[in-house]
Amino acid sequence: MIIIVYLLIILILIFVCFIGIKAASAGIEAKQLNKKKFTKIKNKNKNITQELFNLNKLYKSKAISKIEYQKAKRKILKD
């Protein structure tokens, strides 16, 4: 009788460990996906900033007109 109780306890313990490991794996995977998305957004923001900076330099050096500057700026911010 006691052996059956011990077997049930062991089975319950194994089941709880399995559920815990599965949840931890899902959490780690979600964290990695979130990190990848954040890195993409961060890189995109850097590119936009650099493009706007370069566009501003062109405008200040009078290489492009004010209208061309405004059109290019809208296009950069729209994408």
mmCIF file of the N, C-alpha and C atoms, coordinates in Angstrom:
data_MODEL
# 
_entry.id   MODEL 
# 
loop_
_atom_site.group_PDB 
_atom_site.id 
_atom_site.type_symbol 
_atom_site.label_atom_id 
_atom_site.label_alt_id 
_atom_site.label_comp_id 
_atom_site.label_asym_id 
_atom_site.label_entity_id 
_atom_site.label_seq_id 
_atom_site.pdbx_PDB_ins_code 
_atom_site.Cartn_x 
_atom_site.Cartn_y 
_atom_site.Cartn_z 
_atom_site.occupancy 
_atom_site.B_iso_or_equiv 
_atom_site.pdbx_formal_charge 
_atom_site.auth_seq_id 
_atom_site.auth_comp_id 
_atom_site.auth_asym_id 
_atom_site.auth_atom_id 
_atom_site.pdbx_PDB_model_num 
ATOM 1   N N  . MET A 1 1  ? 0.818  -1.191 0.000   1.00 0.00 ? 1  MET A N  1 
ATOM 2   C CA . MET A 1 1  ? 0.000  0.000  0.000   1.00 0.00 ? 1  MET A CA 1 
ATOM 3   C C  . MET A 1 1  ? 0.865  1.260  0.000   1.00 0.00 ? 1  MET A C  1 
ATOM 4   N N  . ILE A 1 2  ? 1.878  1.257  0.828   1.00 0.00 ? 2  ILE A N  1 
ATOM 5   C CA . ILE A 1 2  ? 2.784  2.410  0.920   1.00 0.00 ? 2  ILE A CA 1 
ATOM 6   C C  . ILE A 1 2  ? 3.544  2.581  -0.387  1.00 0.00 ? 2  ILE A C  1 
ATOM 7   N N  . ILE A 1 3  ? 3.849  1.494  -1.054  1.00 0.00 ? 3  ILE A N  1 
ATOM 8   C CA . ILE A 1 3  ? 4.579  1.561  -2.324  1.00 0.00 ? 3  ILE A CA 1 
ATOM 9   C C  . ILE A 1 3  ? 3.721  2.299  -3.361  1.00 0.00 ? 3  ILE A C  1 
ATOM 10  N N  . ILE A 1 4  ? 2.450  2.048  -3.367  1.00 0.00 ? 4  ILE A N  1 
ATOM 11  C CA . ILE A 1 4  ? 1.550  2.720  -4.306  1.00 0.00 ? 4  ILE A CA 1 
ATOM 12  C C  . ILE A 1 4  ? 1.522  4.224  -4.030  1.00 0.00 ? 4  ILE A C  1 
ATOM 13  N N  . VAL A 1 5  ? 1.490  4.583  -2.755  1.00 0.00 ? 5  VAL A N  1 
ATOM 14  C CA . VAL A 1 5  ? 1.501  6.006  -2.384  1.00 0.00 ? 5  VAL A CA 1 
ATOM 15  C C  . VAL A 1 5  ? 2.794  6.652  -2.855  1.00 0.00 ? 5  VAL A C  1 
ATOM 16  N N  . TYR A 1 6  ? 3.919  6.003  -2.630  1.00 0.00 ? 6  TYR A N  1 
ATOM 17  C CA . TYR A 1 6  ? 5.211  6.535  -3.071  1.00 0.00 ? 6  TYR A CA 1 
ATOM 18  C C  . TYR A 1 6  ? 5.265  6.662  -4.591  1.00 0.00 ? 6  TYR A C  1 
ATOM 19  N N  . LEU A 1 7  ? 4.751  5.685  -5.298  1.00 0.00 ? 7  LEU A N  1 
ATOM 20  C CA . LEU A 1 7  ? 4.722  5.757  -6.758  1.00 0.00 ? 7  LEU A CA 1 
ATOM 21  C C  . LEU A 1 7  ? 3.872  6.933  -7.236  1.00 0.00 ? 7  LEU A C  1 
ATOM 22  N N  . LEU A 1 8  ? 2.734  7.145  -6.608  1.00 0.00 ? 8  LEU A N  1 
ATOM 23  C CA . LEU A 1 8  ? 1.888  8.282  -6.965  1.00 0.00 ? 8  LEU A CA 1 
ATOM 24  C C  . LEU A 1 8  ? 2.596  9.610  -6.702  1.00 0.00 ? 8  LEU A C  1 
ATOM 25  N N  . ILE A 1 9  ? 3.268  9.701  -5.585  1.00 0.00 ? 9  ILE A N  1 
ATOM 26  C CA . ILE A 1 9  ? 4.015  10.920 -5.246  1.00 0.00 ? 9  ILE A CA 1 
ATOM 27  C C  . ILE A 1 9  ? 5.115  11.165 -6.276  1.00 0.00 ? 9  ILE A C  1 
ATOM 28  N N  . ILE A 1 10 ? 5.829  10.119 -6.663  1.00 0.00 ? 10 ILE A N  1 
ATOM 29  C CA . ILE A 1 10 ? 6.901  10.244 -7.659  1.00 0.00 ? 10 ILE A CA 1 
ATOM 30  C C  . ILE A 1 10 ? 6.327  10.675 -9.010  1.00 0.00 ? 10 ILE A C  1 
ATOM 31  N N  . LEU A 1 11 ? 5.211  10.067 -9.403  1.00 0.00 ? 11 LEU A N  1 
ATOM 32  C CA . LEU A 1 11 ? 4.574  10.449 -10.663 1.00 0.00 ? 11 LEU A CA 1 
ATOM 33  C C  . LEU A 1 11 ? 4.118  11.913 -10.638 1.00 0.00 ? 11 LEU A C  1 
ATOM 34  N N  . ILE A 1 12 ? 3.546  12.344 -9.540  1.00 0.00 ? 12 ILE A N  1 
ATOM 35  C CA . ILE A 1 12 ? 3.121  13.746 -9.416  1.00 0.00 ? 12 ILE A CA 1 
ATOM 36  C C  . ILE A 1 12 ? 4.335  14.672 -9.484  1.00 0.00 ? 12 ILE A C  1 
ATOM 37  N N  . LEU A 1 13 ? 5.417  14.310 -8.825  1.00 0.00 ? 13 LEU A N  1 
ATOM 38  C CA . LEU A 1 13 ? 6.645  15.108 -8.844  1.00 0.00 ? 13 LEU A CA 1 
ATOM 39  C C  . LEU A 1 13 ? 7.213  15.203 -10.258 1.00 0.00 ? 13 LEU A C  1 
ATOM 40  N N  . ILE A 1 14 ? 7.228  14.103 -10.971 1.00 0.00 ? 14 ILE A N  1 
ATOM 41  C CA . ILE A 1 14 ? 7.722  14.109 -12.352 1.00 0.00 ? 14 ILE A CA 1 
ATOM 42  C C  . ILE A 1 14 ? 6.844  15.008 -13.223 1.00 0.00 ? 14 ILE A C  1 
ATOM 43  N N  . PHE A 1 15 ? 5.522  14.916 -13.033 1.00 0.00 ? 15 PHE A N  1 
ATOM 44  C CA . PHE A 1 15 ? 4.597  15.747 -13.800 1.00 0.00 ? 15 PHE A CA 1 
ATOM 45  C C  . PHE A 1 15 ? 4.819  17.233 -13.508 1.00 0.00 ? 15 PHE A C  1 
ATOM 46  N N  . VAL A 1 16 ? 4.986  17.587 -12.258 1.00 0.00 ? 16 VAL A N  1 
ATOM 47  C CA . VAL A 1 16 ? 5.219  18.988 -11.882 1.00 0.00 ? 16 VAL A CA 1 
ATOM 48  C C  . VAL A 1 16 ? 6.538  19.485 -12.472 1.00 0.00 ? 16 VAL A C  1 
ATOM 49  N N  . CYS A 1 17 ? 7.571  18.662 -12.435 1.00 0.00 ? 17 CYS A N  1 
ATOM 50  C CA . CYS A 1 17 ? 8.860  19.040 -13.028 1.00 0.00 ? 17 CYS A CA 1 
ATOM 51  C C  . CYS A 1 17 ? 8.718  19.245 -14.533 1.00 0.00 ? 17 CYS A C  1 
ATOM 52  N N  . PHE A 1 18 ? 7.985  18.363 -15.175 1.00 0.00 ? 18 PHE A N  1 
ATOM 53  C CA . PHE A 1 18 ? 7.772  18.478 -16.617 1.00 0.00 ? 18 PHE A CA 1 
ATOM 54  C C  . PHE A 1 18 ? 7.073  19.796 -16.956 1.00 0.00 ? 18 PHE A C  1 
ATOM 55  N N  . ILE A 1 19 ? 6.026  20.121 -16.238 1.00 0.00 ? 19 ILE A N  1 
ATOM 56  C CA . ILE A 1 19 ? 5.294  21.373 -16.471 1.00 0.00 ? 19 ILE A CA 1 
ATOM 57  C C  . ILE A 1 19 ? 6.200  22.581 -16.208 1.00 0.00 ? 19 ILE A C  1 
ATOM 58  N N  . GLY A 1 20 ? 6.997  22.523 -15.153 1.00 0.00 ? 20 GLY A N  1 
ATOM 59  C CA . GLY A 1 20 ? 7.908  23.629 -14.831 1.00 0.00 ? 20 GLY A CA 1 
ATOM 60  C C  . GLY A 1 20 ? 8.963  23.840 -15.908 1.00 0.00 ? 20 GLY A C  1 
ATOM 61  N N  . ILE A 1 21 ? 9.538  22.773 -16.391 1.00 0.00 ? 21 ILE A N  1 
ATOM 62  C CA . ILE A 1 21 ? 10.563 22.866 -17.439 1.00 0.00 ? 21 ILE A CA 1 
ATOM 63  C C  . ILE A 1 21 ? 9.945  23.393 -18.741 1.00 0.00 ? 21 ILE A C  1 
ATOM 64  N N  . LYS A 1 22 ? 8.745  22.938 -19.047 1.00 0.00 ? 22 LYS A N  1 
ATOM 65  C CA . LYS A 1 22 ? 8.054  23.399 -20.255 1.00 0.00 ? 22 LYS A CA 1 
ATOM 66  C C  . LYS A 1 22 ? 7.777  24.904 -20.168 1.00 0.00 ? 22 LYS A C  1 
ATOM 67  N N  . ALA A 1 23 ? 7.338  25.371 -19.019 1.00 0.00 ? 23 ALA A N  1 
ATOM 68  C CA . ALA A 1 23 ? 7.049  26.799 -18.830 1.00 0.00 ? 23 ALA A CA 1 
ATOM 69  C C  . ALA A 1 23 ? 8.336  27.632 -18.910 1.00 0.00 ? 23 ALA A C  1 
ATOM 70  N N  . ALA A 1 24 ? 9.413  27.130 -18.312 1.00 0.00 ? 24 ALA A N  1 
ATOM 71  C CA . ALA A 1 24 ? 10.689 27.848 -18.364 1.00 0.00 ? 24 ALA A CA 1 
ATOM 72  C C  . ALA A 1 24 ? 11.201 27.944 -19.798 1.00 0.00 ? 24 ALA A C  1 
ATOM 73  N N  . SER A 1 25 ? 11.061 26.885 -20.556 1.00 0.00 ? 25 SER A N  1 
ATOM 74  C CA . SER A 1 25 ? 11.487 26.891 -21.958 1.00 0.00 ? 25 SER A CA 1 
ATOM 75  C C  . SER A 1 25 ? 10.686 27.907 -22.770 1.00 0.00 ? 25 SER A C  1 
ATOM 76  N N  . ALA A 1 26 ? 9.392  27.949 -22.539 1.00 0.00 ? 26 ALA A N  1 
ATOM 77  C CA . ALA A 1 26 ? 8.545  28.912 -23.249 1.00 0.00 ? 26 ALA A CA 1 
ATOM 78  C C  . ALA A 1 26 ? 8.945  30.343 -22.886 1.00 0.00 ? 26 ALA A C  1 
ATOM 79  N N  . GLY A 1 27 ? 9.270  30.585 -21.632 1.00 0.00 ? 27 GLY A N  1 
ATOM 80  C CA . GLY A 1 27 ? 9.693  31.909 -21.198 1.00 0.00 ? 27 GLY A CA 1 
ATOM 81  C C  . GLY A 1 27 ? 11.004 32.330 -21.831 1.00 0.00 ? 27 GLY A C  1 
ATOM 82  N N  . ILE A 1 28 ? 11.951 31.419 -21.894 1.00 0.00 ? 28 ILE A N  1 
ATOM 83  C CA . ILE A 1 28 ? 13.249 31.718 -22.506 1.00 0.00 ? 28 ILE A CA 1 
ATOM 84  C C  . ILE A 1 28 ? 13.071 32.007 -23.993 1.00 0.00 ? 28 ILE A C  1 
ATOM 85  N N  . GLU A 1 29 ? 12.256 31.225 -24.654 1.00 0.00 ? 29 GLU A N  1 
ATOM 86  C CA . GLU A 1 29 ? 12.011 31.428 -26.092 1.00 0.00 ? 29 GLU A CA 1 
ATOM 87  C C  . GLU A 1 29 ? 11.338 32.779 -26.338 1.00 0.00 ? 29 GLU A C  1 
ATOM 88  N N  . ALA A 1 30 ? 10.365 33.140 -25.506 1.00 0.00 ? 30 ALA A N  1 
ATOM 89  C CA . ALA A 1 30 ? 9.681  34.422 -25.661 1.00 0.00 ? 30 ALA A CA 1 
ATOM 90  C C  . ALA A 1 30 ? 10.646 35.584 -25.434 1.00 0.00 ? 30 ALA A C  1 
ATOM 91  N N  . LYS A 1 31 ? 11.529 35.437 -24.466 1.00 0.00 ? 31 LYS A N  1 
ATOM 92  C CA . LYS A 1 31 ? 12.510 36.485 -24.191 1.00 0.00 ? 31 LYS A CA 1 
ATOM 93  C C  . LYS A 1 31 ? 13.448 36.674 -25.386 1.00 0.00 ? 31 LYS A C  1 
ATOM 94  N N  . GLN A 1 32 ? 13.878 35.594 -25.999 1.00 0.00 ? 32 GLN A N  1 
ATOM 95  C CA . GLN A 1 32 ? 14.770 35.687 -27.152 1.00 0.00 ? 32 GLN A CA 1 
ATOM 96  C C  . GLN A 1 32 ? 14.070 36.342 -28.336 1.00 0.00 ? 32 GLN A C  1 
ATOM 97  N N  . LEU A 1 33 ? 12.810 35.989 -28.576 1.00 0.00 ? 33 LEU A N  1 
ATOM 98  C CA . LEU A 1 33 ? 12.053 36.614 -29.665 1.00 0.00 ? 33 LEU A CA 1 
ATOM 99  C C  . LEU A 1 33 ? 11.872 38.106 -29.422 1.00 0.00 ? 33 LEU A C  1 
ATOM 100 N N  . ASN A 1 34 ? 11.579 38.467 -28.179 1.00 0.00 ? 34 ASN A N  1 
ATOM 101 C CA . ASN A 1 34 ? 11.396 39.864 -27.825 1.00 0.00 ? 34 ASN A CA 1 
ATOM 102 C C  . ASN A 1 34 ? 12.694 40.646 -28.019 1.00 0.00 ? 34 ASN A C  1 
ATOM 103 N N  . LYS A 1 35 ? 13.809 40.034 -27.679 1.00 0.00 ? 35 LYS A N  1 
ATOM 104 C CA . LYS A 1 35 ? 15.109 40.682 -27.832 1.00 0.00 ? 35 LYS A CA 1 
ATOM 105 C C  . LYS A 1 35 ? 15.413 40.935 -29.304 1.00 0.00 ? 35 LYS A C  1 
ATOM 106 N N  . LYS A 1 36 ? 15.078 39.978 -30.170 1.00 0.00 ? 36 LYS A N  1 
ATOM 107 C CA . LYS A 1 36 ? 15.300 40.146 -31.610 1.00 0.00 ? 36 LYS A CA 1 
ATOM 108 C C  . LYS A 1 36 ? 14.460 41.291 -32.153 1.00 0.00 ? 36 LYS A C  1 
ATOM 109 N N  . LYS A 1 37 ? 13.196 41.366 -31.736 1.00 0.00 ? 37 LYS A N  1 
ATOM 110 C CA . LYS A 1 37 ? 12.312 42.440 -32.201 1.00 0.00 ? 37 LYS A CA 1 
ATOM 111 C C  . LYS A 1 37 ? 12.827 43.798 -31.743 1.00 0.00 ? 37 LYS A C  1 
ATOM 112 N N  . PHE A 1 38 ? 13.277 43.875 -30.487 1.00 0.00 ? 38 PHE A N  1 
ATOM 113 C CA . PHE A 1 38 ? 13.781 45.139 -29.949 1.00 0.00 ? 38 PHE A CA 1 
ATOM 114 C C  . PHE A 1 38 ? 15.022 45.581 -30.699 1.00 0.00 ? 38 PHE A C  1 
ATOM 115 N N  . THR A 1 39 ? 15.901 44.637 -31.048 1.00 0.00 ? 39 THR A N  1 
ATOM 116 C CA . THR A 1 39 ? 17.114 44.964 -31.786 1.00 0.00 ? 39 THR A CA 1 
ATOM 117 C C  . THR A 1 39 ? 16.773 45.501 -33.169 1.00 0.00 ? 39 THR A C  1 
ATOM 118 N N  . LYS A 1 40 ? 15.781 44.896 -33.838 1.00 0.00 ? 40 LYS A N  1 
ATOM 119 C CA . LYS A 1 40 ? 15.371 45.381 -35.156 1.00 0.00 ? 40 LYS A CA 1 
ATOM 120 C C  . LYS A 1 40 ? 14.837 46.801 -35.067 1.00 0.00 ? 40 LYS A C  1 
ATOM 121 N N  . ILE A 1 41 ? 14.011 47.078 -34.069 1.00 0.00 ? 41 ILE A N  1 
ATOM 122 C CA . ILE A 1 41 ? 13.435 48.414 -33.902 1.00 0.00 ? 41 ILE A CA 1 
ATOM 123 C C  . ILE A 1 41 ? 14.546 49.421 -33.603 1.00 0.00 ? 41 ILE A C  1 
ATOM 124 N N  . LYS A 1 42 ? 15.476 49.035 -32.757 1.00 0.00 ? 42 LYS A N  1 
ATOM 125 C CA . LYS A 1 42 ? 16.577 49.921 -32.387 1.00 0.00 ? 42 LYS A CA 1 
ATOM 126 C C  . LYS A 1 42 ? 17.427 50.253 -33.616 1.00 0.00 ? 42 LYS A C  1 
ATOM 127 N N  . ASN A 1 43 ? 17.752 49.249 -34.439 1.00 0.00 ? 43 ASN A N  1 
ATOM 128 C CA . ASN A 1 43 ? 18.541 49.475 -35.641 1.00 0.00 ? 43 ASN A CA 1 
ATOM 129 C C  . ASN A 1 43 ? 17.787 50.348 -36.638 1.00 0.00 ? 43 ASN A C  1 
ATOM 130 N N  . LYS A 1 44 ? 16.488 50.151 -36.757 1.00 0.00 ? 44 LYS A N  1 
ATOM 131 C CA . LYS A 1 44 ? 15.682 50.950 -37.675 1.00 0.00 ? 44 LYS A CA 1 
ATOM 132 C C  . LYS A 1 44 ? 15.708 52.415 -37.245 1.00 0.00 ? 44 LYS A C  1 
ATOM 133 N N  . ASN A 1 45 ? 15.595 52.674 -35.938 1.00 0.00 ? 45 ASN A N  1 
ATOM 134 C CA . ASN A 1 45 ? 15.629 54.043 -35.438 1.00 0.00 ? 45 ASN A CA 1 
ATOM 135 C C  . ASN A 1 45 ? 16.971 54.693 -35.715 1.00 0.00 ? 45 ASN A C  1 
ATOM 136 N N  . LYS A 1 46 ? 18.055 53.948 -35.594 1.00 0.00 ? 46 LYS A N  1 
ATOM 137 C CA . LYS A 1 46 ? 19.379 54.489 -35.879 1.00 0.00 ? 46 LYS A CA 1 
ATOM 138 C C  . LYS A 1 46 ? 19.480 54.875 -37.349 1.00 0.00 ? 46 LYS A C  1 
ATOM 139 N N  . ASN A 1 47 ? 18.943 54.045 -38.238 1.00 0.00 ? 47 ASN A N  1 
ATOM 140 C CA . ASN A 1 47 ? 18.988 54.334 -39.665 1.00 0.00 ? 47 ASN A CA 1 
ATOM 141 C C  . ASN A 1 47 ? 18.195 55.595 -39.992 1.00 0.00 ? 47 ASN A C  1 
ATOM 142 N N  . ILE A 1 48 ? 17.032 55.758 -39.395 1.00 0.00 ? 48 ILE A N  1 
ATOM 143 C CA . ILE A 1 48 ? 16.209 56.938 -39.643 1.00 0.00 ? 48 ILE A CA 1 
ATOM 144 C C  . ILE A 1 48 ? 16.942 58.183 -39.170 1.00 0.00 ? 48 ILE A C  1 
ATOM 145 N N  . THR A 1 49 ? 17.522 58.107 -37.998 1.00 0.00 ? 49 THR A N  1 
ATOM 146 C CA . THR A 1 49 ? 18.257 59.245 -37.466 1.00 0.00 ? 49 THR A CA 1 
ATOM 147 C C  . THR A 1 49 ? 19.413 59.621 -38.373 1.00 0.00 ? 49 THR A C  1 
ATOM 148 N N  . GLN A 1 50 ? 20.152 58.629 -38.828 1.00 0.00 ? 50 GLN A N  1 
ATOM 149 C CA . GLN A 1 50 ? 21.290 58.892 -39.708 1.00 0.00 ? 50 GLN A CA 1 
ATOM 150 C C  . GLN A 1 50 ? 20.828 59.485 -41.044 1.00 0.00 ? 50 GLN A C  1 
ATOM 151 N N  . GLU A 1 51 ? 19.738 58.969 -41.589 1.00 0.00 ? 51 GLU A N  1 
ATOM 152 C CA . GLU A 1 51 ? 19.215 59.483 -42.856 1.00 0.00 ? 51 GLU A CA 1 
ATOM 153 C C  . GLU A 1 51 ? 18.776 60.938 -42.712 1.00 0.00 ? 51 GLU A C  1 
ATOM 154 N N  . LEU A 1 52 ? 18.082 61.249 -41.609 1.00 0.00 ? 52 LEU A N  1 
ATOM 155 C CA . LEU A 1 52 ? 17.658 62.627 -41.383 1.00 0.00 ? 52 LEU A CA 1 
ATOM 156 C C  . LEU A 1 52 ? 18.860 63.552 -41.195 1.00 0.00 ? 52 LEU A C  1 
ATOM 157 N N  . PHE A 1 53 ? 19.870 63.076 -40.502 1.00 0.00 ? 53 PHE A N  1 
ATOM 158 C CA . PHE A 1 53 ? 21.085 63.863 -40.305 1.00 0.00 ? 53 PHE A CA 1 
ATOM 159 C C  . PHE A 1 53 ? 21.755 64.153 -41.645 1.00 0.00 ? 53 PHE A C  1 
ATOM 160 N N  . ASN A 1 54 ? 21.884 63.133 -42.490 1.00 0.00 ? 54 ASN A N  1 
ATOM 161 C CA . ASN A 1 54 ? 22.503 63.316 -43.805 1.00 0.00 ? 54 ASN A CA 1 
ATOM 162 C C  . ASN A 1 54 ? 21.671 64.248 -44.682 1.00 0.00 ? 54 ASN A C  1 
ATOM 163 N N  . LEU A 1 55 ? 20.356 64.109 -44.619 1.00 0.00 ? 55 LEU A N  1 
ATOM 164 C CA . LEU A 1 55 ? 19.468 64.974 -45.391 1.00 0.00 ? 55 LEU A CA 1 
ATOM 165 C C  . LEU A 1 55 ? 19.619 66.425 -44.949 1.00 0.00 ? 55 LEU A C  1 
ATOM 166 N N  . ASN A 1 56 ? 19.700 66.630 -43.659 1.00 0.00 ? 56 ASN A N  1 
ATOM 167 C CA . ASN A 1 56 ? 19.872 67.982 -43.120 1.00 0.00 ? 56 ASN A CA 1 
ATOM 168 C C  . ASN A 1 56 ? 21.200 68.592 -43.585 1.00 0.00 ? 56 ASN A C  1 
ATOM 169 N N  . LYS A 1 57 ? 22.236 67.776 -43.624 1.00 0.00 ? 57 LYS A N  1 
ATOM 170 C CA . LYS A 1 57 ? 23.537 68.261 -44.115 1.00 0.00 ? 57 LYS A CA 1 
ATOM 171 C C  . LYS A 1 57 ? 23.435 68.695 -45.572 1.00 0.00 ? 57 LYS A C  1 
ATOM 172 N N  . LEU A 1 58 ? 22.719 67.911 -46.383 1.00 0.00 ? 58 LEU A N  1 
ATOM 173 C CA . LEU A 1 58 ? 22.538 68.275 -47.789 1.00 0.00 ? 58 LEU A CA 1 
ATOM 174 C C  . LEU A 1 58 ? 21.781 69.597 -47.921 1.00 0.00 ? 58 LEU A C  1 
ATOM 175 N N  . TYR A 1 59 ? 20.751 69.760 -47.101 1.00 0.00 ? 59 TYR A N  1 
ATOM 176 C CA . TYR A 1 59 ? 19.956 70.986 -47.159 1.00 0.00 ? 59 TYR A CA 1 
ATOM 177 C C  . TYR A 1 59 ? 20.790 72.201 -46.722 1.00 0.00 ? 59 TYR A C  1 
ATOM 178 N N  . LYS A 1 60 ? 21.533 72.050 -45.653 1.00 0.00 ? 60 LYS A N  1 
ATOM 179 C CA . LYS A 1 60 ? 22.351 73.162 -45.159 1.00 0.00 ? 60 LYS A CA 1 
ATOM 180 C C  . LYS A 1 60 ? 23.475 73.533 -46.124 1.00 0.00 ? 60 LYS A C  1 
ATOM 181 N N  . SER A 1 61 ? 23.966 72.536 -46.875 1.00 0.00 ? 61 SER A N  1 
ATOM 182 C CA . SER A 1 61 ? 25.021 72.834 -47.845 1.00 0.00 ? 61 SER A CA 1 
ATOM 183 C C  . SER A 1 61 ? 24.432 73.345 -49.165 1.00 0.00 ? 61 SER A C  1 
ATOM 184 N N  . LYS A 1 62 ? 23.109 73.522 -49.195 1.00 0.00 ? 62 LYS A N  1 
ATOM 185 C CA . LYS A 1 62 ? 22.373 74.020 -50.370 1.00 0.00 ? 62 LYS A CA 1 
ATOM 186 C C  . LYS A 1 62 ? 22.477 73.088 -51.578 1.00 0.00 ? 62 LYS A C  1 
ATOM 187 N N  . ALA A 1 63 ? 22.691 71.807 -51.334 1.00 0.00 ? 63 ALA A N  1 
ATOM 188 C CA . ALA A 1 63 ? 22.721 70.822 -52.412 1.00 0.00 ? 63 ALA A CA 1 
ATOM 189 C C  . ALA A 1 63 ? 21.307 70.469 -52.862 1.00 0.00 ? 63 ALA A C  1 
ATOM 190 N N  . ILE A 1 64 ? 20.334 70.635 -51.945 1.00 0.00 ? 64 ILE A N  1 
ATOM 191 C CA . ILE A 1 64 ? 18.932 70.388 -52.289 1.00 0.00 ? 64 ILE A CA 1 
ATOM 192 C C  . ILE A 1 64 ? 18.103 71.583 -51.833 1.00 0.00 ? 64 ILE A C  1 
ATOM 193 N N  . SER A 1 65 ? 16.953 71.767 -52.486 1.00 0.00 ? 65 SER A N  1 
ATOM 194 C CA . SER A 1 65 ? 16.079 72.892 -52.129 1.00 0.00 ? 65 SER A CA 1 
ATOM 195 C C  . SER A 1 65 ? 15.223 72.539 -50.910 1.00 0.00 ? 65 SER A C  1 
ATOM 196 N N  . LYS A 1 66 ? 14.520 73.553 -50.418 1.00 0.00 ? 66 LYS A N  1 
ATOM 197 C CA . LYS A 1 66 ? 13.660 73.343 -49.254 1.00 0.00 ? 66 LYS A CA 1 
ATOM 198 C C  . LYS A 1 66 ? 12.533 72.365 -49.578 1.00 0.00 ? 66 LYS A C  1 
ATOM 199 N N  . ILE A 1 67 ? 11.982 72.470 -50.775 1.00 0.00 ? 67 ILE A N  1 
ATOM 200 C CA . ILE A 1 67 ? 10.892 71.567 -51.189 1.00 0.00 ? 67 ILE A CA 1 
ATOM 201 C C  . ILE A 1 67 ? 11.402 70.128 -51.273 1.00 0.00 ? 67 ILE A C  1 
ATOM 202 N N  . GLU A 1 68 ? 12.588 69.947 -51.877 1.00 0.00 ? 68 GLU A N  1 
ATOM 203 C CA . GLU A 1 68 ? 13.177 68.602 -51.969 1.00 0.00 ? 68 GLU A CA 1 
ATOM 204 C C  . GLU A 1 68 ? 13.466 68.049 -50.576 1.00 0.00 ? 68 GLU A C  1 
ATOM 205 N N  . TYR A 1 69 ? 13.939 68.925 -49.689 1.00 0.00 ? 69 TYR A N  1 
ATOM 206 C CA . TYR A 1 69 ? 14.230 68.527 -48.306 1.00 0.00 ? 69 TYR A CA 1 
ATOM 207 C C  . TYR A 1 69 ? 12.959 68.049 -47.607 1.00 0.00 ? 69 TYR A C  1 
ATOM 208 N N  . GLN A 1 70 ? 11.883 68.803 -47.749 1.00 0.00 ? 70 GLN A N  1 
ATOM 209 C CA . GLN A 1 70 ? 10.627 68.442 -47.092 1.00 0.00 ? 70 GLN A CA 1 
ATOM 210 C C  . GLN A 1 70 ? 10.043 67.144 -47.649 1.00 0.00 ? 70 GLN A C  1 
ATOM 211 N N  . LYS A 1 71 ? 10.125 66.959 -48.961 1.00 0.00 ? 71 LYS A N  1 
ATOM 212 C CA . LYS A 1 71 ? 9.631  65.716 -49.571 1.00 0.00 ? 71 LYS A CA 1 
ATOM 213 C C  . LYS A 1 71 ? 10.431 64.509 -49.082 1.00 0.00 ? 71 LYS A C  1 
ATOM 214 N N  . ALA A 1 72 ? 11.756 64.655 -49.079 1.00 0.00 ? 72 ALA A N  1 
ATOM 215 C CA . ALA A 1 72 ? 12.615 63.551 -48.641 1.00 0.00 ? 72 ALA A CA 1 
ATOM 216 C C  . ALA A 1 72 ? 12.390 63.239 -47.163 1.00 0.00 ? 72 ALA A C  1 
ATOM 217 N N  . LYS A 1 73 ? 12.218 64.279 -46.363 1.00 0.00 ? 73 LYS A N  1 
ATOM 218 C CA . LYS A 1 73 ? 11.992 64.093 -44.933 1.00 0.00 ? 73 LYS A CA 1 
ATOM 219 C C  . LYS A 1 73 ? 10.679 63.341 -44.697 1.00 0.00 ? 73 LYS A C  1 
ATOM 220 N N  . ARG A 1 74 ? 9.613  63.735 -45.407 1.00 0.00 ? 74 ARG A N  1 
ATOM 221 C CA . ARG A 1 74 ? 8.332  63.037 -45.282 1.00 0.00 ? 74 ARG A CA 1 
ATOM 222 C C  . ARG A 1 74 ? 8.466  61.564 -45.673 1.00 0.00 ? 74 ARG A C  1 
ATOM 223 N N  . LYS A 1 75 ? 9.219  61.329 -46.739 1.00 0.00 ? 75 LYS A N  1 
ATOM 224 C CA . LYS A 1 75 ? 9.391  59.958 -47.207 1.00 0.00 ? 75 LYS A CA 1 
ATOM 225 C C  . LYS A 1 75 ? 10.136 59.108 -46.174 1.00 0.00 ? 75 LYS A C  1 
ATOM 226 N N  . ILE A 1 76 ? 11.181 59.670 -45.576 1.00 0.00 ? 76 ILE A N  1 
ATOM 227 C CA . ILE A 1 76 ? 11.965 58.944 -44.571 1.00 0.00 ? 76 ILE A CA 1 
ATOM 228 C C  . ILE A 1 76 ? 11.084 58.630 -43.360 1.00 0.00 ? 76 ILE A C  1 
ATOM 229 N N  . LEU A 1 77 ? 10.339 59.627 -42.899 1.00 0.00 ? 77 LEU A N  1 
ATOM 230 C CA . LEU A 1 77 ? 9.518  59.432 -41.705 1.00 0.00 ? 77 LEU A CA 1 
ATOM 231 C C  . LEU A 1 77 ? 8.313  58.535 -41.979 1.00 0.00 ? 77 LEU A C  1 
ATOM 232 N N  . LYS A 1 78 ? 7.845  58.501 -43.216 1.00 0.00 ? 78 LYS A N  1 
ATOM 233 C CA . LYS A 1 78 ? 6.716  57.654 -43.574 1.00 0.00 ? 78 LYS A CA 1 
ATOM 234 C C  . LYS A 1 78 ? 7.112  56.171 -43.565 1.00 0.00 ? 78 LYS A C  1 
ATOM 235 N N  . ASP A 1 79 ? 8.301  55.861 -44.038 1.00 0.00 ? 79 ASP A N  1 
ATOM 236 C CA . ASP A 1 79 ? 8.773  54.470 -44.092 1.00 0.00 ? 79 ASP A CA 1 
ATOM 237 C C  . ASP A 1 79 ? 9.085  54.036 -42.708 1.00 0.00 ? 79 ASP A C  1 
# 
